[in-house]
Amino acid sequence: LKLAFLTNRHDTIGQCLVNHCTNDILAVGARPLFFLDYFAAGKLDVDVFEEVVSGLAKACKENDCALIGGETAEMPGFYRDGEYDLAGFVVGLVDRSRLIDGQQIETGDVLVGLPSAGLHTNGYSLARRIVFDIAGLSVDSELGNIEPGATVGDILLRPHRGYLSTIAPLLRSASGRAVRGLAHITGGGLTENIPRILPAGRSVLIERAAWVVPPIFRYLQQTGDVSDRDMFRTFNMGIGMVLVCAPADVDDVQARISEAGESNTVIIGRVTDGDGQVEYA
């Protein structure tokens, strides 16, 4: 939201909100049914509001989800001029027999990672401090060493990816039974999100060399002098969703995902015995 205010770009915020919510319920195997939003400002700016809603509608359409309504509130004196708050929630459905709860995850299972599009919706307080306070940049500053011609605003406002269209066909197929766990990598990064789906007595080992960390994360770490531990606990580091399946099912799972249009899956680690920890090698 802070970046939207600074850039006066409001069409991606709604996309981030909807995709974040639908990815969260996708992690248990659910498909979205409908979405509701809450928009609040000191004084309603119709043009800004229309931009925000256009982003919500676009993402709902892409996720085959109905935007059935919401709440719009004007509260003079509560918000700064030109600023607003935005929240929302999604309701989804999954058959009990298709519920993915991670309880079938076993030692030796494989972690398949799907790439993120950038920061998604996490780590922005730290990112803003590094980019604006430490580096002294503005939203219009170009980061040519990261992406030629792209500005700070372009890179940091890139919408949170939605994974429904990629993963839902797999879950609907016979191969969907092979998916033992799904982790949406949001706040807490790989370090905190993967343990949430592990049964007792299981940990994971992540192979950091398995994928190339996107340049924006390397820039933030080097410029802000951030430790590896804090980077992996704050950002997604280029992996937005993780699937867990048995070694024998990996090829089939990756093939199904590829058929849905995602060819950049990567095996990022495996399940080990332990007490719910994420270790990096």
C-alpha positions as CSV (number, residue, x, y, z in Angstrom):
1,L,0.0,0.0,0.0
2,K,2.8,2.5,0.8
3,L,4.3,1.9,-2.6
4,A,0.9,2.3,-4.3
5,F,0.6,5.7,-2.5
6,L,4.1,6.8,-3.6
7,T,3.7,5.7,-7.2
8,N,0.0,6.5,-7.6
9,R,-0.5,3.0,-9.0
10,H,-3.5,1.3,-7.6
11,D,-4.4,-1.5,-10.1
12,T,-2.1,-4.2,-8.7
13,I,-3.0,-4.0,-5.0
14,G,-6.3,-5.8,-5.5
15,Q,-4.6,-8.5,-7.6
16,C,-2.1,-9.1,-4.8
17,L,-4.9,-9.3,-2.2
18,V,-7.0,-11.8,-4.1
19,N,-4.1,-14.0,-5.2
20,H,-2.7,-14.2,-1.7
21,C,-6.0,-15.3,-0.3
22,T,-6.7,-17.9,-3.1
23,N,-3.2,-19.3,-2.7
24,D,-3.7,-19.7,1.0
25,I,-6.8,-21.9,0.6
26,L,-5.2,-23.7,-2.4
27,A,-2.6,-24.9,0.2
28,V,-5.3,-27.3,1.6
29,G,-6.6,-28.2,-1.9
30,A,-9.6,-25.7,-2.0
31,R,-10.9,-23.8,-4.9
32,P,-12.3,-20.3,-4.3
33,L,-16.0,-19.6,-4.5
34,F,-16.3,-15.9,-3.8
35,F,-14.4,-13.0,-2.5
36,L,-15.4,-9.9,-0.5
37,D,-13.3,-6.7,0.1
38,Y,-13.1,-3.9,2.6
39,F,-11.9,-0.4,1.4
40,A,-11.6,2.5,3.8
41,A,-10.4,6.0,3.3
42,G,-10.7,9.5,4.9
43,K,-12.4,10.6,1.7
44,L,-13.3,8.4,-1.2
45,D,-11.3,9.2,-4.4
46,V,-13.5,7.6,-7.1
47,D,-10.6,7.2,-9.6
48,V,-8.4,5.5,-7.1
49,F,-11.2,3.3,-5.9
50,E,-12.0,2.2,-9.5
51,E,-8.4,1.3,-10.0
52,V,-8.3,-0.8,-6.9
53,V,-11.6,-2.6,-7.7
54,S,-10.4,-3.3,-11.3
55,G,-7.4,-5.2,-9.8
56,L,-9.7,-7.2,-7.5
57,A,-12.0,-8.0,-10.4
58,K,-9.2,-9.0,-12.7
59,A,-7.8,-11.5,-10.2
60,C,-11.2,-12.9,-9.3
61,K,-11.8,-13.5,-13.0
62,E,-8.5,-15.2,-13.4
63,N,-9.2,-17.4,-10.4
64,D,-12.8,-18.2,-11.5
65,C,-14.0,-16.6,-8.3
66,A,-17.0,-14.3,-7.8
67,L,-16.5,-10.8,-6.4
68,I,-19.9,-10.6,-4.7
69,G,-19.5,-7.4,-2.7
70,G,-17.7,-5.7,0.1
71,E,-17.7,-2.7,2.4
72,T,-16.6,0.8,1.5
73,A,-16.1,3.2,4.4
74,E,-15.3,6.9,4.6
75,M,-13.8,8.0,7.9
76,P,-12.6,11.6,7.8
77,G,-9.7,12.3,10.0
78,F,-8.8,8.7,10.5
79,Y,-6.6,8.2,7.4
80,R,-4.1,10.6,5.9
81,D,-5.1,12.4,2.7
82,G,-4.4,10.2,-0.3
83,E,-4.1,7.0,1.7
84,Y,-6.6,4.1,2.3
85,D,-6.8,0.6,3.8
86,L,-7.7,-2.5,1.9
87,A,-8.5,-6.0,3.2
88,G,-10.5,-9.0,2.0
89,F,-11.3,-12.6,2.4
90,V,-12.1,-15.6,0.3
91,V,-14.4,-18.5,0.8
92,G,-13.5,-21.8,-0.9
93,L,-14.5,-25.4,-1.1
94,V,-12.7,-28.8,-1.0
95,D,-14.1,-32.3,-0.6
96,R,-13.1,-33.8,2.7
97,S,-11.6,-36.7,0.8
98,R,-9.4,-34.3,-1.2
99,L,-8.3,-32.2,1.8
100,I,-4.5,-31.7,1.8
101,D,-3.3,-31.5,5.4
102,G,0.3,-32.8,5.2
103,Q,-0.4,-35.8,7.5
104,Q,0.7,-38.2,4.8
105,I,4.2,-36.6,4.4
106,E,7.0,-39.1,4.9
107,T,10.7,-39.0,5.4
108,G,12.3,-39.0,1.9
109,D,9.5,-37.1,0.2
110,V,10.6,-34.4,-2.3
111,L,9.9,-30.7,-2.2
112,V,9.0,-29.2,-5.6
113,G,9.2,-25.4,-5.8
114,L,7.3,-23.0,-8.1
115,P,8.8,-19.6,-8.8
116,S,7.5,-16.4,-7.4
117,A,7.1,-13.1,-9.3
118,G,9.1,-11.1,-6.8
119,L,8.4,-10.1,-3.2
120,H,4.7,-11.0,-3.5
121,T,3.1,-9.5,-0.4
122,N,5.8,-10.0,2.2
123,G,8.9,-8.2,3.5
124,Y,8.0,-4.8,2.4
125,S,8.8,-3.0,5.6
126,L,12.4,-4.2,5.4
127,A,12.5,-3.7,1.6
128,R,11.4,-0.1,1.9
129,R,13.9,0.6,4.6
130,I,16.7,-0.8,2.5
131,V,15.7,0.8,-0.8
132,F,14.6,4.2,0.5
133,D,16.5,4.8,3.7
134,I,19.8,2.9,3.2
135,A,20.2,3.2,-0.6
136,G,18.5,6.6,-0.8
137,L,16.4,5.7,-3.9
138,S,13.0,6.8,-5.0
139,V,10.2,4.8,-6.6
140,D,11.2,6.3,-9.9
141,S,14.9,5.2,-9.6
142,E,16.0,2.7,-12.2
143,L,17.5,-0.6,-11.1
144,G,19.2,-1.5,-14.3
145,N,21.5,-4.0,-12.7
146,I,18.4,-5.9,-11.7
147,E,16.2,-5.4,-14.6
148,P,17.1,-3.0,-17.5
149,G,14.6,-0.1,-17.8
150,A,12.7,-1.1,-14.6
151,T,12.1,1.3,-11.8
152,V,11.9,0.5,-8.0
153,G,8.2,0.9,-8.3
154,D,8.0,-1.5,-11.3
155,I,9.9,-4.2,-9.5
156,L,8.4,-3.9,-6.0
157,L,4.8,-3.5,-7.2
158,R,4.9,-6.6,-9.4
159,P,1.7,-8.5,-8.5
160,H,1.6,-11.5,-6.2
161,R,1.3,-14.6,-8.5
162,G,-1.8,-16.7,-8.4
163,Y,-1.0,-20.5,-8.5
164,L,-4.6,-21.8,-8.9
165,S,-4.5,-22.2,-12.7
166,T,-1.2,-24.0,-12.4
167,I,-2.0,-26.4,-9.6
168,A,-5.8,-27.0,-9.8
169,P,-5.6,-29.1,-12.9
170,L,-3.1,-31.4,-11.1
171,L,-5.3,-31.6,-8.0
172,R,-8.4,-32.5,-10.1
173,S,-6.6,-35.3,-11.9
174,A,-5.8,-38.8,-10.6
175,S,-2.2,-37.6,-10.1
176,G,-3.5,-35.1,-7.5
177,R,-3.6,-37.8,-4.9
178,A,0.2,-37.8,-5.1
179,V,0.4,-34.3,-3.6
180,R,0.9,-34.8,0.2
181,G,1.5,-31.2,1.1
182,L,1.3,-27.6,-0.2
183,A,2.9,-24.6,1.4
184,H,2.2,-21.0,0.2
185,I,5.5,-19.1,0.9
186,T,4.3,-15.9,2.5
187,G,5.4,-14.1,5.8
188,G,8.1,-16.2,7.4
189,G,9.5,-17.4,4.1
190,L,10.5,-21.0,3.6
191,T,11.7,-21.2,7.1
192,E,8.4,-20.7,8.8
193,N,5.8,-21.8,6.2
194,I,7.0,-25.3,5.4
195,P,7.0,-26.5,9.0
196,R,3.3,-25.7,9.3
197,I,2.4,-28.6,7.0
198,L,4.7,-31.2,8.4
199,P,3.4,-34.0,10.7
200,A,5.2,-34.7,13.9
201,G,8.7,-36.1,13.6
202,R,9.5,-34.5,10.2
203,S,11.8,-31.7,9.1
204,V,13.1,-30.6,5.7
205,L,16.5,-30.0,4.2
206,I,16.5,-27.2,1.5
207,E,19.2,-27.3,-1.1
208,R,20.0,-23.6,-1.7
209,A,21.9,-24.2,-4.9
210,A,18.9,-25.9,-6.5
211,W,17.5,-22.6,-7.8
212,V,18.9,-19.1,-8.7
213,V,17.7,-16.5,-6.2
214,P,16.2,-13.6,-8.2
215,P,18.4,-10.4,-8.4
216,I,16.0,-8.3,-6.3
217,F,16.6,-10.5,-3.3
218,R,20.4,-10.4,-3.8
219,Y,20.3,-6.6,-4.1
220,L,18.3,-6.3,-0.9
221,Q,20.6,-8.6,1.0
222,Q,23.8,-6.9,-0.1
223,T,22.5,-3.3,0.2
224,G,21.0,-3.9,3.6
225,D,23.7,-6.2,4.9
226,V,21.0,-8.8,5.8
227,S,22.0,-12.2,7.1
228,D,21.0,-15.4,5.2
229,R,18.9,-16.4,8.2
230,D,16.8,-13.2,8.1
231,M,16.5,-13.2,4.3
232,F,15.0,-16.7,4.3
233,R,12.7,-15.9,7.2
234,T,11.5,-12.6,5.7
235,F,11.3,-13.2,1.9
236,N,10.2,-16.0,-0.4
237,M,13.6,-15.9,-2.1
238,G,12.1,-16.7,-5.5
239,I,10.0,-19.7,-4.4
240,G,6.3,-18.9,-4.1
241,M,4.7,-22.3,-3.6
242,V,6.1,-25.7,-2.5
243,L,4.5,-29.1,-3.2
244,V,5.5,-32.2,-1.3
245,C,5.2,-35.7,-3.0
246,A,6.9,-39.1,-2.9
247,P,10.1,-39.5,-5.0
248,A,8.3,-41.9,-7.4
249,D,5.6,-39.3,-8.2
250,V,7.9,-36.3,-8.9
251,D,8.1,-36.7,-12.6
252,D,4.4,-37.1,-13.0
253,V,3.6,-34.1,-10.8
254,Q,6.1,-31.9,-12.6
255,A,4.7,-33.1,-16.0
256,R,1.1,-32.2,-15.0
257,I,2.2,-28.8,-13.8
258,S,4.1,-28.2,-17.0
259,E,1.0,-29.1,-19.0
260,A,-0.8,-26.3,-17.1
261,G,1.8,-23.8,-18.4
262,E,4.5,-23.8,-15.6
263,S,7.8,-25.2,-16.9
264,N,10.1,-23.8,-14.2
265,T,9.4,-26.1,-11.3
266,V,12.5,-27.2,-9.4
267,I,13.3,-29.8,-6.8
268,I,14.4,-27.7,-3.8
269,G,14.9,-30.3,-1.1
270,R,13.6,-33.3,0.8
271,V,11.8,-34.3,4.0
272,T,14.0,-35.7,6.8
273,D,13.4,-37.0,10.3
274,G,13.3,-34.2,12.9
275,D,11.2,-31.8,15.0
276,G,9.7,-29.5,12.4
277,Q,12.8,-27.6,11.5
278,V,14.0,-26.2,8.1
279,E,17.7,-26.7,7.5
280,Y,19.7,-25.3,4.6
281,A,22.6,-26.9,2.7
